[in-house]
Amino acid sequence: MEIKILKKTSNELKIEIEGEGHTFCNVLQKALLEDDAIEMAGYDIKHPLTSNPTVYVRTKGKRKPKAALIDAAKKMQKQNNEFKKSFERALKGWQRK
């Protein structure tokens, strides 16, 4: 996954994420919007077959958008690990039946 910085100010960040789609960006947007310091977070994919998504984040106050994105990524990773453990438990339980 490659990321290009398209715009960066003290409270705004616009990035392009190569090779991702709605699934990843939707989860990232949700994680960002759960942060009270986020004023706005969204993404755009001009065409799902020919373009990379653009993610935009604007923060409130002194919160830096880079820190908000890092925290959102950590939250996504934690949720992914929780899902993996739950899924593995479900598979083990299913195999016993």
Contacts in CASP RR format, 6 or more apart in sequence:
PFRMAT RR
TARGET T0000
AUTHOR 0000-0000-0000
METHOD contacts of the structure
MODEL  1
MEIKILKKTSNELKIEIEGEGHTFCNVLQKALLEDDAIEMAGYDIKHPLT
SNPTVYVRTKGKRKPKAALIDAAKKMQKQNNEFKKSFERALKGWQRK
1 17 0 8 1.000
1 18 0 8 1.000
1 19 0 8 1.000
1 20 0 8 1.000
2 17 0 8 1.000
2 18 0 8 1.000
2 19 0 8 1.000
3 15 0 8 1.000
3 16 0 8 1.000
3 17 0 8 1.000
3 18 0 8 1.000
4 15 0 8 1.000
4 16 0 8 1.000
4 18 0 8 1.000
5 13 0 8 1.000
5 14 0 8 1.000
5 15 0 8 1.000
6 14 0 8 1.000
6 15 0 8 1.000
6 16 0 8 1.000
6 54 0 8 1.000
7 13 0 8 1.000
7 14 0 8 1.000
8 14 0 8 1.000
8 65 0 8 1.000
10 64 0 8 1.000
11 39 0 8 1.000
11 58 0 8 1.000
11 59 0 8 1.000
11 60 0 8 1.000
11 61 0 8 1.000
11 63 0 8 1.000
11 64 0 8 1.000
11 65 0 8 1.000
12 56 0 8 1.000
12 57 0 8 1.000
12 58 0 8 1.000
12 59 0 8 1.000
12 65 0 8 1.000
13 56 0 8 1.000
13 57 0 8 1.000
13 65 0 8 1.000
13 66 0 8 1.000
13 69 0 8 1.000
14 54 0 8 1.000
14 55 0 8 1.000
14 56 0 8 1.000
14 57 0 8 1.000
15 54 0 8 1.000
15 55 0 8 1.000
15 69 0 8 1.000
16 52 0 8 1.000
16 53 0 8 1.000
16 54 0 8 1.000
16 55 0 8 1.000
17 24 0 8 1.000
17 25 0 8 1.000
17 52 0 8 1.000
17 53 0 8 1.000
17 54 0 8 1.000
17 55 0 8 1.000
18 52 0 8 1.000
19 52 0 8 1.000
20 52 0 8 1.000
20 53 0 8 1.000
21 45 0 8 1.000
21 48 0 8 1.000
21 53 0 8 1.000
22 45 0 8 1.000
22 48 0 8 1.000
22 53 0 8 1.000
24 53 0 8 1.000
25 42 0 8 1.000
25 43 0 8 1.000
25 45 0 8 1.000
25 53 0 8 1.000
25 55 0 8 1.000
26 43 0 8 1.000
27 76 0 8 1.000
27 79 0 8 1.000
28 43 0 8 1.000
28 55 0 8 1.000
28 72 0 8 1.000
28 73 0 8 1.000
28 76 0 8 1.000
29 41 0 8 1.000
29 42 0 8 1.000
29 43 0 8 1.000
29 55 0 8 1.000
31 72 0 8 1.000
31 73 0 8 1.000
31 75 0 8 1.000
31 76 0 8 1.000
32 38 0 8 1.000
32 41 0 8 1.000
32 42 0 8 1.000
32 57 0 8 1.000
32 68 0 8 1.000
32 69 0 8 1.000
32 72 0 8 1.000
33 41 0 8 1.000
34 75 0 8 1.000
35 63 0 8 1.000
35 68 0 8 1.000
35 71 0 8 1.000
35 72 0 8 1.000
37 59 0 8 1.000
37 60 0 8 1.000
37 61 0 8 1.000
37 63 0 8 1.000
37 68 0 8 1.000
38 57 0 8 1.000
38 58 0 8 1.000
38 59 0 8 1.000
38 60 0 8 1.000
38 63 0 8 1.000
38 68 0 8 1.000
39 58 0 8 1.000
39 59 0 8 1.000
39 60 0 8 1.000
40 56 0 8 1.000
40 57 0 8 1.000
40 58 0 8 1.000
41 55 0 8 1.000
41 56 0 8 1.000
41 57 0 8 1.000
41 58 0 8 1.000
42 55 0 8 1.000
42 56 0 8 1.000
42 57 0 8 1.000
43 53 0 8 1.000
43 54 0 8 1.000
43 55 0 8 1.000
43 56 0 8 1.000
44 53 0 8 1.000
44 54 0 8 1.000
44 56 0 8 1.000
45 51 0 8 1.000
45 52 0 8 1.000
45 53 0 8 1.000
45 54 0 8 1.000
57 65 0 8 1.000
57 68 0 8 1.000
57 69 0 8 1.000
58 65 0 8 1.000
59 65 0 8 1.000
59 68 0 8 1.000
END
